[in-house]
Amino acid sequence: MIKSKLILIEGIAGSGKSTVGQKLYRSMSKNNVDVKFFHEFDPLNPIRELNSEDSINLINTSLSNWRSFVDQQSHSREVTIFDGVLSQCLIAELVLMCTDELTIIHHMRKLVKILGALGPCVIYLYQKNIQKAITKAYDQRNDTWRKKIDTFISNTEFGRKKKLKGLSGYITFNLHYDSVLNRVMSDITIDKISIETSQGEWSTYQAQIAEFLSIPSFENDSMAT
């Protein structure tokens, strides 16, 4: 019996969210679980808001989208897995808008109350060395992702305020973002497992996640990020 109808896999870029999410989805599907998986960039993602003009609009839209989703899923047996829907799609965006930390935490507390009907759980993947993690992700991702990183930070409110650009600016942003994310993850009252993934010991991590979720172990294939 799956312990939750809502599984949130959170962390900074390069922490292993997408790989774990895809692997978890495949494993559950093979075990006849009615499950959906939404990547953070999935155009069908029912939560992510791409056109918010400011932090107030993003926060209000986020709450509205989550209320609609919870209302729909509360009567379903379906399990939904989200990759980065709180971290990358919400908290990171709010940080880029220079939203103060207390506002972000207050919003997350309101959001946690909304999610309660689905018995949510969080798999929080983190890395202690942020510069190393981001540089590794930059080196491993495709040219399209790298070109986006090279230019986008300077076009954000956070980047303009701190005069950031390129990979070094993206690393500076992630150092601040990671600090905020850690505080939020420590504050929220959702059932949670936190795993430091820098050592790449994926067989150990997958066993910990399987035990946390009360599911069979994942299929034995590579989980390299």
C-alpha positions in Angstrom: 0.0 0.0 0.0 1.5 3.3 -1.1 1.8 5.7 1.9 1.0 8.8 -0.1 -1.0 10.0 -3.1 1.4 12.9 -3.7 5.2 12.4 -3.9 7.3 15.6 -4.2 10.9 15.2 -5.2 12.8 18.4 -4.4 16.3 19.8 -4.7 18.5 22.1 -6.7 19.6 21.4 -10.3 21.8 18.4 -10.5 20.7 16.8 -7.3 19.1 13.8 -9.0 15.4 14.8 -8.9 14.5 13.9 -12.5 16.4 10.6 -12.5 14.8 9.5 -9.2 11.3 10.6 -10.3 11.5 8.8 -13.6 12.9 5.6 -12.0 10.2 5.7 -9.3 7.5 6.2 -11.9 8.7 3.2 -13.9 9.0 1.0 -10.8 5.5 1.9 -9.6 4.0 1.4 -13.0 5.6 -2.1 -13.3 4.0 -2.9 -9.9 0.5 -1.9 -11.2 0.2 1.4 -9.4 -1.9 4.0 -11.0 0.7 6.7 -11.2 1.6 9.9 -13.1 4.9 11.7 -13.2 5.4 15.4 -14.0 8.9 16.7 -14.8 9.4 20.4 -13.8 9.4 21.4 -17.5 6.5 19.2 -18.5 4.1 21.3 -20.6 1.2 19.4 -19.0 2.4 20.1 -15.4 -0.9 21.2 -13.7 0.9 23.3 -11.1 3.8 25.2 -12.7 3.0 28.8 -13.7 5.3 30.3 -16.4 3.8 33.7 -16.9 3.7 35.3 -13.4 4.5 39.0 -13.5 5.5 39.3 -9.9 5.8 37.3 -6.7 2.3 38.1 -5.5 0.8 36.7 -8.7 3.0 33.6 -8.6 2.0 32.9 -4.9 -1.7 33.4 -5.6 -1.6 31.3 -8.8 0.3 28.6 -7.0 -2.2 28.3 -4.2 -5.1 28.3 -6.7 -3.5 25.6 -8.9 -2.8 23.4 -5.9 -6.4 23.8 -4.5 -7.8 22.7 -7.9 -5.3 19.8 -8.1 -6.1 18.6 -4.5 -9.8 18.8 -5.1 -9.5 16.7 -8.2 -7.1 14.1 -6.7 -8.8 13.7 -3.3 -11.4 11.5 -4.9 -8.9 9.5 -7.0 -6.7 6.5 -6.2 -4.0 7.8 -8.5 -0.5 8.6 -7.2 1.2 11.7 -8.6 5.0 12.3 -8.6 6.2 15.8 -9.1 9.9 16.7 -9.9 10.9 20.1 -8.4 7.4 21.5 -8.3 8.1 23.2 -4.9 11.9 23.9 -5.2 12.6 24.7 -8.9 9.1 25.8 -10.0 8.2 27.9 -7.0 10.9 28.7 -4.4 13.6 29.3 -7.0 11.3 31.5 -9.0 10.4 33.5 -5.9 14.1 33.9 -5.0 14.8 35.2 -8.5 12.0 37.8 -8.0 13.9 38.8 -4.8 11.0 37.7 -2.6 12.0 37.9 1.1 12.6 34.6 2.9 9.8 35.1 5.5 7.2 35.6 2.7 8.3 32.4 1.1 8.1 30.4 4.3 4.7 31.9 5.1 3.4 30.9 1.7 4.8 27.3 2.1 3.0 26.9 5.4 -0.3 27.9 3.7 0.5 25.5 0.9 1.3 22.6 3.2 -2.2 22.9 4.7 -3.8 22.6 1.3 -1.7 19.5 0.4 -2.7 17.8 3.6 -5.7 16.0 2.1 -3.4 14.0 -0.1 -1.0 12.8 2.7 2.0 14.3 0.8 5.6 13.2 1.3 8.8 14.9 0.2 12.0 13.3 -1.1 14.6 16.1 -0.6 17.8 15.5 -2.5 20.6 17.9 -1.6 24.3 18.4 -1.9 26.7 20.1 0.5 29.1 21.5 -2.2 26.8 23.7 -4.3 29.5 25.0 -6.6 30.6 21.5 -7.4 27.0 20.3 -7.9 26.1 23.2 -10.3 29.3 22.9 -12.3 28.8 19.2 -12.7 25.2 19.7 -13.9 26.5 22.5 -16.3 29.1 20.1 -17.8 26.7 17.2 -18.1 23.6 19.0 -19.6 23.0 19.7 -23.2 24.0 22.8 -25.1 20.5 24.2 -25.0 20.5 24.1 -21.2 24.0 25.6 -21.0 23.1 28.4 -23.3 20.1 29.2 -21.2 22.2 29.3 -18.0 24.8 31.5 -19.7 22.2 34.3 -20.3 19.2 34.0 -18.1 20.5 34.9 -14.6 21.4 38.4 -15.8 17.8 38.9 -17.0 16.2 38.2 -13.6 15.5 40.7 -10.8 18.0 38.8 -8.5 20.7 38.9 -11.2 20.2 42.5 -12.1 20.3 43.5 -8.4 23.5 41.7 -7.7 25.0 42.3 -11.2 25.3 38.5 -11.9 25.9 36.8 -15.3 27.0 33.5 -16.7 27.8 30.3 -14.8 29.5 32.2 -11.9 26.3 34.2 -11.5 24.2 31.1 -11.6 26.4 29.5 -8.9 26.0 32.6 -6.7 22.2 32.4 -7.1 22.2 28.7 -6.2 24.2 29.3 -3.1 21.5 31.8 -1.9 18.6 29.6 -3.2 20.0 26.5 -1.5 20.1 28.4 1.8 16.5 29.4 1.5 15.4 25.9 0.3 17.1 24.3 3.3 15.3 26.5 5.7 12.0 25.9 4.0 12.5 22.1 4.0 13.4 22.3 7.7 10.3 24.3 8.4 7.5 22.4 6.6 5.6 19.8 8.4 5.3 17.2 5.5 6.6 13.7 6.0 10.1 13.9 4.5 13.3 12.1 3.8 16.5 14.0 3.2 19.4 12.5 1.2 22.8 14.0 0.5 23.5 12.7 -3.1 27.0 14.0 -3.8 28.6 10.5 -3.4 26.5 9.0 -6.1 25.6 5.9 -4.1 22.3 5.4 -5.9 21.7 1.8 -4.8 21.8 3.0 -1.2 19.6 6.1 -1.9 17.0 4.0 -3.8 16.8 1.5 -0.9 16.3 4.4 1.5 13.5 5.9 -0.7 11.8 2.5 -1.1 11.7 2.0 2.6 10.5 5.5 3.2 7.6 5.1 0.7 6.9 1.5 1.8 7.3 0.1 -1.7 9.4 -2.7 -3.3 12.9 -1.8 -4.2 13.4 -0.1 -7.5 14.4 -2.1 -10.5 18.2 -2.6 -10.6 19.3 -0.2 -13.3 21.6 2.8 -13.4 20.6 5.9 -11.5 23.5 8.1 -12.6 22.5 11.8 -12.9 
